[in-house]
């Protein structure tokens, strides 16, 4: 009897909302959700009414395809306008970071090192991620699913805009402004059985899985420049993988075949950050292969990716930079472990084409890895990781000319998380970073970070 009364009350509320314009569809959904959350509706009653609402809304939408109405989306905030869905999603984060580095001396100089050298510093800053606001417009036209995607990434710290644009060195003074990094501008089109084509600027393929599965993506990791913070920290970039970066590209991704997907792309060629001047004539190429599967209670994600690009050096020998990486993410019960490894030649370390040659076009080899574990118990998670990136000399002459060149950057990370709610996660972290030069110089720094990150 009580269930019948609850259902009749909810049905009455539903009928009242249904008499409004189609734009009230979102209001009806919210009303049912609230009734369910308050225990007025059981799970079965809630699902029954939601199905009924969807069935009644369908002919209305078909009769008035140009009408705008709010609808639920899996994440973010969704708005249906005719046959176009607009979706807004984003993130905001901030951390208190205290960093303590070695006292500067002749033996702490490491060219390309990521560990801090200098006195203790404190900052309130972004972590590895800046904030972001992503706007997407998607629809189906002529049997094709198409979309326009825009991603804006504003930091909370003021930047100088000198040399690095929106991600330049920080400028912690009054009357300054934060940087807005417009990382994503791309279109997509695809359909079932065909896959998807992406054209525009977005994250690369090589090493993308390494950063997307890194626990420091949500936190700080190695601070790198805590005195005057720019938009982001380093996380584990340079201490386990090379930054994939956001790059102009034309990429095709296959449909999923029993858990397997493949992506291949043509990329804008990148010039060396530290090598001789280049006039590159050929595009770069990247590819990624991913398998997602589940074996009983064990979930797996396996990947491999590769990159290659020819560099046309103005005054020196041309060279071809290449690299590959493999990785695995395995989950069982409350525990998730990740392992990655990369090997490269003529790619450098930390960022693509940073210290990739000796300055004359002779390639340097590099490699690295990280191992990571995360255990979740209810709202609490505890994790840790170790990783390193190694860079070799190009030849004997390179060793003589660049004695303080970084040999290895490494870091240990310990992290705790608490899921405050479905939007906000609180995080605390300890990071020990170490940089070693080929001549024996070394620098070590310790950092603690505490703050929060929000996703919607």
PLY file of the C-alpha trace (Angstrom):
ply
format ascii 1.0
element vertex 456
property float x
property float y
property float z
element edge 455
property int vertex1
property int vertex2
end_header
0.00 0.00 0.00
2.82 2.40 0.91
4.60 1.57 -2.36
1.39 2.32 -4.30
1.00 5.69 -2.54
4.62 6.59 -3.22
4.23 5.68 -6.87
0.98 7.67 -7.18
2.58 10.74 -5.54
5.58 10.56 -7.81
3.38 10.01 -10.85
1.39 13.11 -9.91
4.56 15.16 -9.67
5.68 13.72 -12.98
2.39 14.64 -14.68
2.66 18.18 -13.34
6.17 18.57 -14.74
5.14 16.94 -18.02
2.50 19.64 -18.65
5.35 22.18 -19.00
7.31 22.86 -22.18
9.92 20.36 -23.43
12.59 22.52 -21.76
11.28 21.17 -18.42
12.46 17.61 -19.15
15.58 18.15 -17.08
13.44 19.44 -14.19
11.37 16.26 -14.25
14.49 14.09 -14.20
15.86 16.08 -11.27
12.56 15.74 -9.38
12.54 11.97 -9.78
16.18 11.80 -8.71
15.46 13.81 -5.54
12.46 11.63 -4.67
14.65 8.56 -5.11
17.47 10.00 -3.00
15.07 10.85 -0.17
13.73 7.29 -0.11
10.25 8.23 -1.33
10.81 6.03 -4.39
12.36 2.57 -4.27
14.97 1.61 -6.88
12.40 -0.32 -8.93
9.83 2.50 -8.78
12.46 5.05 -9.78
13.60 3.02 -12.79
9.97 2.45 -13.85
9.18 6.17 -13.81
12.43 7.11 -15.59
11.61 4.66 -18.39
8.11 6.06 -18.62
9.41 9.60 -18.81
11.83 8.66 -21.62
9.05 6.96 -23.59
6.77 10.01 -23.28
9.54 12.46 -24.18
10.50 10.64 -27.39
7.43 11.56 -29.50
7.59 15.14 -28.21
11.19 15.46 -29.32
10.38 13.87 -32.67
7.47 16.26 -33.23
9.58 19.30 -32.37
13.18 18.44 -33.41
14.27 22.07 -33.22
13.15 22.56 -29.62
15.83 22.91 -26.96
15.67 20.86 -23.80
18.02 19.88 -20.98
19.01 16.24 -20.72
21.28 14.13 -18.54
24.74 13.19 -19.87
27.22 10.67 -18.44
29.44 13.49 -17.13
29.62 17.26 -17.19
26.56 19.34 -17.99
24.58 18.47 -21.12
22.23 20.64 -23.15
20.23 19.34 -26.10
19.43 21.92 -28.79
17.52 20.28 -31.62
19.71 17.42 -32.82
22.90 18.91 -31.34
24.19 18.04 -27.88
26.32 20.65 -26.11
28.41 19.34 -23.25
30.44 21.33 -20.72
32.95 19.57 -18.48
35.89 20.78 -16.48
38.23 20.67 -13.54
39.73 23.01 -10.93
42.60 22.26 -8.56
44.95 23.96 -6.14
47.71 22.82 -3.79
49.93 24.17 -1.07
53.41 22.99 -2.07
56.54 23.22 0.09
59.78 22.33 -1.68
63.23 21.94 -0.10
66.27 21.61 -2.36
70.02 21.19 -1.92
72.22 24.22 -1.28
73.67 25.43 -4.61
77.30 24.43 -5.22
79.61 23.32 -8.01
78.55 19.71 -7.43
74.77 20.31 -7.64
74.80 21.63 -11.23
72.88 19.19 -13.46
71.97 20.41 -16.94
68.45 19.10 -17.54
67.92 18.11 -13.92
64.44 18.34 -12.41
65.35 18.34 -8.72
65.25 21.74 -7.04
68.51 23.47 -6.15
68.09 26.26 -3.60
66.50 27.12 -0.28
63.06 26.06 0.92
60.09 27.59 -0.93
56.33 27.61 -0.49
53.60 28.25 -3.04
49.88 27.91 -3.63
49.68 26.61 -7.16
48.25 24.16 -9.66
49.40 20.57 -9.75
50.35 18.64 -12.89
46.97 19.59 -14.35
45.96 23.21 -14.71
42.24 23.84 -14.50
40.28 23.15 -17.67
36.96 23.85 -19.33
36.03 21.62 -22.25
33.16 22.49 -24.58
31.88 19.90 -27.06
29.15 20.05 -29.70
28.16 16.63 -31.08
25.46 15.44 -33.43
24.62 12.79 -36.03
24.46 14.04 -39.60
23.90 11.82 -42.64
24.66 8.68 -40.64
27.94 10.08 -39.23
28.63 10.99 -35.61
30.46 14.33 -35.73
31.80 16.67 -33.08
33.62 19.93 -32.44
35.83 19.99 -29.33
37.46 22.94 -27.55
39.61 22.66 -24.42
40.77 25.70 -22.45
43.29 25.14 -19.62
43.66 28.14 -17.28
46.12 28.09 -14.40
45.63 29.82 -11.05
49.12 31.35 -11.00
50.25 34.52 -12.78
52.67 34.00 -15.65
55.14 36.30 -17.43
54.21 35.34 -21.04
57.94 35.70 -21.83
59.26 32.89 -23.99
56.70 30.28 -23.01
53.37 31.97 -23.68
50.58 30.81 -21.38
52.95 28.26 -19.80
55.85 30.66 -19.28
57.69 31.17 -16.00
55.57 32.44 -13.14
55.26 36.10 -12.21
54.03 36.28 -8.59
53.38 40.00 -8.44
50.28 42.15 -8.03
48.19 43.16 -11.05
49.24 40.15 -13.15
47.11 37.53 -14.93
47.00 33.75 -15.15
47.71 31.90 -18.39
45.02 30.28 -20.52
46.47 27.39 -22.51
44.11 26.55 -25.41
45.34 22.97 -25.78
42.46 21.39 -27.65
40.77 22.43 -30.88
39.73 19.46 -32.98
36.89 17.89 -34.95
35.84 14.26 -35.07
33.71 12.15 -37.36
32.97 8.44 -37.32
30.34 5.76 -37.11
29.85 2.18 -35.97
32.03 -0.24 -37.89
34.23 2.55 -39.28
35.98 4.03 -36.27
36.78 7.71 -35.81
38.87 10.38 -37.51
40.28 13.28 -35.48
41.64 16.47 -37.09
43.07 19.33 -35.06
45.10 19.84 -31.88
44.89 17.26 -29.09
47.04 15.01 -26.93
49.58 12.89 -28.82
49.68 9.09 -29.02
53.25 8.30 -27.93
53.50 8.16 -24.10
49.89 9.35 -23.67
48.93 6.27 -21.63
51.91 6.85 -19.32
50.68 10.27 -18.22
46.97 9.42 -18.22
47.58 6.51 -15.81
50.05 8.39 -13.57
48.73 9.02 -10.03
50.49 12.41 -9.97
48.18 13.57 -12.79
45.69 14.54 -10.05
48.32 16.00 -7.72
51.74 17.67 -7.82
54.67 15.30 -8.25
58.01 17.07 -8.78
57.30 20.83 -8.38
60.01 22.20 -10.75
60.16 25.94 -10.18
58.27 26.46 -6.95
59.71 29.95 -6.35
57.66 31.50 -9.17
55.08 28.87 -10.18
53.87 28.68 -13.75
50.70 26.87 -14.86
51.74 23.36 -13.79
54.19 21.17 -11.91
56.05 18.31 -13.62
54.28 15.40 -11.92
56.27 12.40 -13.15
57.21 13.99 -16.49
60.96 13.50 -16.89
61.09 10.92 -14.10
59.48 8.00 -15.91
58.27 9.22 -19.29
58.59 11.92 -21.94
55.68 14.36 -22.06
53.28 13.37 -24.84
52.24 17.03 -25.42
49.24 18.45 -27.34
49.99 18.50 -31.06
48.37 19.26 -34.45
47.39 15.93 -35.99
45.19 13.84 -38.28
44.52 10.59 -36.44
42.36 7.56 -37.18
41.18 5.17 -34.45
39.65 1.79 -35.29
36.48 0.38 -33.74
37.05 -1.97 -30.82
37.68 -5.57 -31.90
37.20 -7.79 -28.83
38.89 -5.14 -26.70
41.61 -4.18 -29.20
41.83 -0.68 -30.70
44.54 0.93 -32.84
45.26 4.59 -33.56
47.59 5.96 -36.24
48.28 9.61 -36.99
50.16 12.15 -39.06
51.61 14.94 -36.91
53.05 18.41 -37.37
56.87 17.97 -37.30
58.54 19.33 -34.16
61.95 21.05 -34.22
64.56 20.35 -31.56
64.39 22.51 -28.44
68.15 22.44 -27.88
69.68 21.28 -31.18
70.70 23.10 -34.38
68.26 25.03 -36.58
65.93 22.85 -38.68
63.77 23.22 -41.77
61.66 20.09 -41.54
59.97 18.89 -44.72
58.22 15.70 -43.59
55.50 15.10 -40.99
55.90 13.02 -37.88
54.08 9.74 -37.39
52.67 8.20 -34.21
50.67 5.06 -33.43
49.12 3.43 -30.38
47.63 0.00 -29.72
45.43 -0.71 -26.68
43.78 -3.82 -25.28
41.12 -3.69 -22.56
39.98 -6.95 -21.05
38.77 -8.67 -17.92
39.72 -12.12 -16.71
37.49 -13.09 -13.84
38.00 -10.46 -11.16
41.16 -9.09 -12.81
40.87 -6.08 -15.16
43.67 -5.29 -17.60
44.68 -2.47 -19.91
47.72 -3.14 -22.10
49.28 -0.68 -24.52
52.14 0.00 -26.89
52.90 3.17 -28.82
55.53 4.52 -31.18
56.80 7.75 -32.75
59.14 8.65 -35.61
60.13 11.89 -37.34
62.91 12.95 -39.69
64.73 16.19 -38.79
66.21 18.24 -41.65
69.09 20.12 -40.03
70.15 23.37 -41.71
73.87 23.06 -40.93
74.57 19.46 -40.07
73.51 15.87 -40.71
69.80 15.05 -40.92
68.59 12.56 -38.34
65.47 10.56 -37.54
64.16 10.56 -33.99
62.14 7.55 -32.87
60.75 5.97 -29.74
58.40 3.31 -28.40
56.76 2.50 -25.12
54.80 -0.36 -23.56
52.72 -0.53 -20.42
50.14 -2.40 -18.40
47.50 -1.49 -15.85
46.10 -4.36 -13.80
43.33 -4.13 -11.22
42.30 -6.81 -8.74
40.08 -6.11 -5.77
40.99 -2.74 -4.22
44.48 -2.69 -5.77
45.60 -1.25 -9.13
49.19 -1.53 -10.36
50.79 0.16 -13.37
54.11 -0.48 -15.09
55.55 1.35 -18.10
58.82 1.40 -20.08
60.07 3.53 -22.98
63.11 3.52 -25.25
64.07 6.27 -27.69
66.78 7.75 -29.89
66.89 11.40 -30.93
63.88 12.26 -28.71
65.73 13.54 -25.65
64.25 13.60 -22.16
61.38 15.23 -20.20
59.89 17.00 -23.28
59.88 15.90 -26.92
63.21 16.89 -28.53
64.72 18.41 -25.37
68.46 17.51 -25.28
67.80 15.12 -28.19
71.17 15.73 -29.91
74.62 17.08 -29.06
73.84 20.32 -30.91
75.37 19.09 -34.16
72.66 16.58 -35.09
74.23 13.51 -33.44
71.47 11.66 -31.62
71.34 10.86 -27.93
69.58 7.70 -26.74
67.19 7.67 -23.79
65.03 5.27 -21.83
62.94 5.15 -18.66
60.16 3.52 -16.68
57.87 3.82 -13.68
56.16 1.36 -11.34
53.05 2.35 -9.40
50.46 0.94 -7.01
47.20 2.35 -5.66
44.90 0.71 -3.09
41.38 2.03 -2.46
39.31 1.30 0.65
35.98 3.08 0.56
36.69 6.78 0.15
40.38 6.45 1.05
43.18 5.60 -1.39
46.87 5.10 -0.68
49.43 4.94 -3.47
53.09 5.12 -4.31
55.40 5.02 -7.30
59.02 5.11 -8.42
60.27 6.15 -11.83
63.35 7.33 -13.68
64.40 8.79 -17.04
67.90 8.21 -18.41
69.81 10.09 -21.13
73.01 8.90 -22.85
75.75 10.87 -24.59
75.76 10.93 -28.37
79.52 10.21 -28.54
82.85 10.81 -26.77
83.03 14.40 -27.98
79.60 15.05 -26.46
80.88 13.80 -23.09
83.80 16.21 -23.19
81.69 19.20 -24.29
78.78 18.62 -21.86
80.10 17.12 -18.59
77.10 18.24 -16.48
74.45 16.82 -18.84
71.79 14.91 -16.91
72.36 11.17 -16.75
69.28 10.25 -14.70
66.26 12.00 -13.20
64.27 9.92 -10.71
61.61 10.32 -8.03
59.74 8.52 -5.28
56.11 9.50 -4.68
53.80 8.68 -1.78
50.16 9.77 -1.99
46.93 9.63 0.00
43.47 10.54 -1.33
40.04 11.04 0.20
36.94 11.21 -1.99
34.99 13.99 -0.33
32.12 13.50 -2.80
31.59 12.67 -6.47
33.11 16.03 -7.51
35.91 16.75 -5.03
38.97 14.69 -4.07
41.36 15.75 -1.30
45.03 14.80 -1.78
48.26 14.80 0.20
51.64 13.87 -1.26
55.34 13.49 -0.49
57.87 13.59 -3.36
61.62 12.92 -3.32
63.30 13.95 -6.59
66.91 13.28 -7.59
68.98 14.44 -10.59
72.39 13.00 -11.47
74.83 14.30 -14.09
77.25 12.18 -16.11
80.22 13.75 -14.28
78.87 12.73 -10.87
77.10 15.96 -9.90
73.79 15.42 -8.18
70.89 17.32 -6.63
68.10 16.11 -4.36
64.88 17.82 -3.28
61.93 16.93 -1.09
58.42 18.33 -1.50
55.09 17.98 0.25
51.79 18.96 -1.35
48.25 19.17 0.02
45.11 20.35 -1.71
42.11 19.28 -3.73
40.95 18.67 -7.28
37.38 18.94 -8.61
35.90 17.38 -11.74
32.44 17.94 -13.18
0 1
1 2
2 3
3 4
4 5
5 6
6 7
7 8
8 9
9 10
10 11
11 12
12 13
13 14
14 15
15 16
16 17
17 18
18 19
19 20
20 21
21 22
22 23
23 24
24 25
25 26
26 27
27 28
28 29
29 30
30 31
31 32
32 33
33 34
34 35
35 36
36 37
37 38
38 39
39 40
40 41
41 42
42 43
43 44
44 45
45 46
46 47
47 48
48 49
49 50
50 51
51 52
52 53
53 54
54 55
55 56
56 57
57 58
58 59
59 60
60 61
61 62
62 63
63 64
64 65
65 66
66 67
67 68
68 69
69 70
70 71
71 72
72 73
73 74
74 75
75 76
76 77
77 78
78 79
79 80
80 81
81 82
82 83
83 84
84 85
85 86
86 87
87 88
88 89
89 90
90 91
91 92
92 93
93 94
94 95
95 96
96 97
97 98
98 99
99 100
100 101
101 102
102 103
103 104
104 105
105 106
106 107
107 108
108 109
109 110
110 111
111 112
112 113
113 114
114 115
115 116
116 117
117 118
118 119
119 120
120 121
121 122
122 123
123 124
124 125
125 126
126 127
127 128
128 129
129 130
130 131
131 132
132 133
133 134
134 135
135 136
136 137
137 138
138 139
139 140
140 141
141 142
142 143
143 144
144 145
145 146
146 147
147 148
148 149
149 150
150 151
151 152
152 153
153 154
154 155
155 156
156 157
157 158
158 159
159 160
160 161
161 162
162 163
163 164
164 165
165 166
166 167
167 168
168 169
169 170
170 171
171 172
172 173
173 174
174 175
175 176
176 177
177 178
178 179
179 180
180 181
181 182
182 183
183 184
184 185
185 186
186 187
187 188
188 189
189 190
190 191
191 192
192 193
193 194
194 195
195 196
196 197
197 198
198 199
199 200
200 201
201 202
202 203
203 204
204 205
205 206
206 207
207 208
208 209
209 210
210 211
211 212
212 213
213 214
214 215
215 216
216 217
217 218
218 219
219 220
220 221
221 222
222 223
223 224
224 225
225 226
226 227
227 228
228 229
229 230
230 231
231 232
232 233
233 234
234 235
235 236
236 237
237 238
238 239
239 240
240 241
241 242
242 243
243 244
244 245
245 246
246 247
247 248
248 249
249 250
250 251
251 252
252 253
253 254
254 255
255 256
256 257
257 258
258 259
259 260
260 261
261 262
262 263
263 264
264 265
265 266
266 267
267 268
268 269
269 270
270 271
271 272
272 273
273 274
274 275
275 276
276 277
277 278
278 279
279 280
280 281
281 282
282 283
283 284
284 285
285 286
286 287
287 288
288 289
289 290
290 291
291 292
292 293
293 294
294 295
295 296
296 297
297 298
298 299
299 300
300 301
301 302
302 303
303 304
304 305
305 306
306 307
307 308
308 309
309 310
310 311
311 312
312 313
313 314
314 315
315 316
316 317
317 318
318 319
319 320
320 321
321 322
322 323
323 324
324 325
325 326
326 327
327 328
328 329
329 330
330 331
331 332
332 333
333 334
334 335
335 336
336 337
337 338
338 339
339 340
340 341
341 342
342 343
343 344
344 345
345 346
346 347
347 348
348 349
349 350
350 351
351 352
352 353
353 354
354 355
355 356
356 357
357 358
358 359
359 360
360 361
361 362
362 363
363 364
364 365
365 366
366 367
367 368
368 369
369 370
370 371
371 372
372 373
373 374
374 375
375 376
376 377
377 378
378 379
379 380
380 381
381 382
382 383
383 384
384 385
385 386
386 387
387 388
388 389
389 390
390 391
391 392
392 393
393 394
394 395
395 396
396 397
397 398
398 399
399 400
400 401
401 402
402 403
403 404
404 405
405 406
406 407
407 408
408 409
409 410
410 411
411 412
412 413
413 414
414 415
415 416
416 417
417 418
418 419
419 420
420 421
421 422
422 423
423 424
424 425
425 426
426 427
427 428
428 429
429 430
430 431
431 432
432 433
433 434
434 435
435 436
436 437
437 438
438 439
439 440
440 441
441 442
442 443
443 444
444 445
445 446
446 447
447 448
448 449
449 450
450 451
451 452
452 453
453 454
454 455
